[in-house]
Structures are given as C-alpha cells and as structure tokens.
Amino acid sequence: MGDLADIVRTGRKFEQVVEGARKVFMTDGFQGASVDDIARAAGVSKATLYSYFPDKRLLFMEVARLECARQAGETAALIDSSAPPAQVLRFAASRLLGFLLSDIGQRVFRICVAEADRFPELGQHFYESGPLVVRTRLKAYMAEAEARGELKIDDFDLAADQFAELCKADLFPRIVFNIDATFAPAEINRVIDGAVATFLARYGA
C-alpha cells in the first residue's frame, strides 16, 4: 500500500471515484466491497479506478479520511458556544461515540494500528482531519464557558483529552476486542451520561 500523501487528487474522475467508493463502502463495508462494484457505482472503468488507487485499502483510507473530516467539521460547526456545558458535552459525546462505534470508525482504527509500523503517518492524517478539529473546537468552547463562570479549567488541552477518553469507557474496548459488535441505545446513553456527569463533577464551576 502507498501513502495517502502520494495520492494525486486531480482529474475529472477523481471525485467520481471517491464518491462511488463511499457509497459502496458505507453499504457493504470494507470486506464486502468489490472493485467491480466500486467502479460500477462510480461510473468508471476499473482501469480508471486503479489509475487513482492501485489498492482497495488505499481507496478506503481516502474515503474514510474525508468522511472523518466531514463529520468532524459538522460537529465543530454545530457546537453552540452559548449553550450550557451539559448540552454541548452531551452532543459532542454522542457524535464522538457514533463515529467510534461505526463500521467505518472501527475500520479506520484497525487499519491505522495494523499499518502503524510501515506507515506511521496514516494515524497523523486521520488525527489532523478529524479528532484534532473537534478537540480544537471543544477547547474553544470550554474556554468560553470558563470565561462565563460555567466551568473551572486550568489546562484546556488535558480537559478536552480527558473528556474524549471518558466517552470511550466500556463500549470502545468491547468493540475493539470483538466482545460485542453493536450496542443498544441505553448502553450508549449510559456511557454518555457518565462521561458528562464525571467531567462536570471535576470541572463544573
């Protein structure tokens, strides 16, 4: 597999290929998606597809990177700076868990881990396009809420990271180690409620 940085993101068919691949990956997952199906959905020949992405995994990584960036951008944009901390934190937690527990979120995580030695920059690509965007926006919100007297935080970097880790409690390890594949809404809400309550118990004014 090559590197995401080596992809030439030009040509009139590039976006067509990526969008076709996105539809197939979202429907069939990584394993179930075939190159023939992707080429058909994109409306291009297999030769054209391979001219952009010689490896299905590299194509998935590009689709996943863009999806991660899209979701992170939407989350950051939807955070209401004037809303109370409990509301904003609950929203952020639900969006974060939604991605972490999704098929594409899990595949991103597993590929980044599997390729960490050969391509350490993969994790950096995803961190910068997704988690870092949300982390930066969440830090900005926390600073605003702290200025209003709603939170009391000395280290915004640490606080933002701690909140993200609280959101991973219980469910993330279970799905990573293949103990469970899906979770009921009640289980997800339990983790979200716990993350928000624990964070506010530490940082609430």
C-alpha positions in Angstrom: 0.0 0.0 0.0 1.2 3.5 -0.7 0.7 6.6 1.3 -2.3 8.9 1.4 0.1 11.8 0.8 1.0 10.3 -2.6 -2.5 10.3 -4.0 -2.9 12.7 -6.9 -6.2 14.4 -6.1 -6.8 15.8 -9.5 -8.5 14.8 -12.7 -12.2 14.9 -13.6 -12.8 11.4 -12.5 -11.2 11.6 -9.0 -14.2 12.9 -7.1 -16.4 10.5 -9.1 -14.3 7.5 -8.0 -14.2 8.6 -4.3 -18.0 9.2 -4.2 -18.7 5.9 -5.8 -16.4 4.2 -3.3 -18.0 6.0 -0.4 -21.5 4.7 -1.4 -20.2 1.1 -1.7 -18.1 1.1 1.5 -21.0 2.6 3.5 -23.3 -0.1 2.2 -21.1 -3.2 2.1 -18.2 -2.3 4.5 -14.6 -2.8 3.6 -14.6 -6.6 3.2 -17.8 -6.7 1.3 -16.9 -4.0 -1.2 -15.5 -5.3 -4.5 -13.5 -3.2 -7.0 -16.1 -4.1 -9.7 -18.9 -2.7 -7.5 -17.0 0.5 -6.8 -16.2 1.0 -10.4 -19.8 0.5 -11.4 -21.1 2.9 -8.7 -18.5 5.5 -9.8 -19.4 5.1 -13.4 -15.7 4.5 -14.4 -13.7 1.6 -15.7 -11.5 -0.5 -13.4 -8.5 0.9 -15.3 -9.5 4.4 -14.4 -10.1 3.4 -10.7 -6.7 1.7 -10.5 -5.0 4.8 -12.0 -6.0 6.7 -8.9 -6.0 3.9 -6.3 -3.9 0.8 -7.1 -5.0 -0.7 -3.8 -8.6 -1.0 -2.3 -7.3 -0.3 1.1 -5.7 3.0 0.0 -9.1 3.9 -1.6 -10.9 3.1 1.7 -8.4 5.2 3.6 -9.1 8.2 1.4 -12.8 7.7 1.7 -12.5 7.3 5.5 -10.3 10.3 5.8 -12.8 12.5 4.0 -15.7 11.1 6.0 -13.9 11.6 9.2 -13.1 15.2 8.2 -16.8 15.8 7.2 -18.2 14.5 10.4 -15.6 16.4 12.5 -16.4 19.6 10.6 -20.1 19.2 11.1 -19.7 18.5 14.8 -17.5 21.6 15.2 -19.9 23.8 13.3 -22.9 22.6 15.3 -21.4 23.3 18.7 -23.4 26.2 20.1 -21.0 28.5 22.0 -23.8 30.0 24.0 -25.3 26.6 25.2 -24.7 25.3 28.7 -21.8 22.8 29.2 -24.1 19.8 29.9 -25.8 20.3 26.5 -22.7 20.8 24.5 -20.8 17.9 26.1 -23.7 15.5 25.6 -23.8 16.5 21.9 -20.1 16.1 21.4 -20.1 12.8 23.2 -22.9 11.4 21.0 -21.1 12.4 17.8 -17.8 11.0 19.0 -19.2 7.7 20.0 -21.3 7.5 16.9 -18.1 7.6 14.8 -16.0 5.4 17.1 -18.6 2.6 17.1 -19.4 2.8 13.4 -18.1 0.3 10.9 -16.0 3.0 9.2 -14.7 4.3 12.5 -13.6 0.8 13.6 -12.0 0.1 10.2 -10.1 3.3 10.4 -8.8 2.5 13.8 -7.8 -1.1 12.9 -6.0 -0.1 9.7 -4.1 2.7 11.5 -3.0 0.2 14.1 -2.1 -2.5 11.6 -0.1 -0.2 9.4 1.5 1.8 12.3 5.0 0.4 11.7 5.1 0.8 8.0 3.0 3.9 7.6 3.0 5.9 10.9 1.8 9.0 9.0 -1.6 7.3 8.5 -2.7 7.9 12.1 -1.5 11.5 11.8 -3.6 12.1 8.7 -6.7 10.9 10.5 -6.0 12.7 13.7 -5.5 16.0 12.0 -8.5 15.7 9.7 -10.9 14.5 12.4 -10.2 14.3 16.2 -8.0 17.4 16.2 -10.7 19.5 14.6 -13.2 18.5 17.2 -10.6 18.8 20.0 -9.8 22.4 18.9 -13.4 23.4 18.8 -14.2 21.8 22.1 -11.3 23.6 23.7 -12.5 26.9 22.4 -16.0 26.2 23.8 -14.5 25.2 27.2 -12.6 28.5 27.3 -15.7 30.5 26.6 -17.7 28.6 29.2 -14.9 29.1 31.7 -14.9 32.8 31.0 -18.7 32.8 31.7 -18.1 31.1 35.0 -19.8 27.8 33.9 -16.6 25.7 34.0 -13.4 25.9 36.0 -10.4 24.6 34.0 -6.7 25.3 34.2 -5.5 23.0 31.4 -7.8 23.0 28.4 -5.8 20.5 26.5 -5.9 18.0 29.3 -9.6 18.6 29.9 -10.5 18.1 26.3 -8.5 14.9 26.1 -10.0 13.6 29.4 -13.5 14.1 28.1 -12.7 12.2 24.9 -11.3 9.3 26.9 -14.4 9.3 29.2 -16.5 8.8 26.1 -14.6 5.6 25.3 -15.4 3.9 28.6 -16.7 0.3 28.4 -18.0 0.3 24.8 -14.9 1.1 22.9 -12.7 -1.7 24.4 -15.6 -4.1 23.9 -15.9 -3.4 20.2 -12.1 -3.2 19.7 -11.6 -6.6 21.2 -14.6 -8.1 19.4 -16.5 -8.8 22.6 -19.6 -7.1 21.1 -20.4 -5.7 17.7 -23.4 -3.5 18.4 -24.8 -1.7 21.4 -28.3 -0.8 22.5 -29.2 2.9 22.8 -29.5 2.5 26.5 -25.8 1.3 26.7 -24.6 4.2 24.7 -26.6 6.7 26.7 -25.2 5.2 29.9 -21.7 6.0 28.8 -22.6 9.5 27.5 -24.4 10.4 30.7 -21.5 9.1 32.8 -18.9 11.0 30.7 -20.8 14.3 31.1 -21.5 13.8 34.8 -17.9 12.8 35.6 -16.5 15.7 33.6 -18.8 18.3 35.2 -18.0 16.8 38.7 -14.4 17.6 38.0 -14.6 20.9 36.0 -18.1 22.3 36.8 -18.0 25.7 38.4 
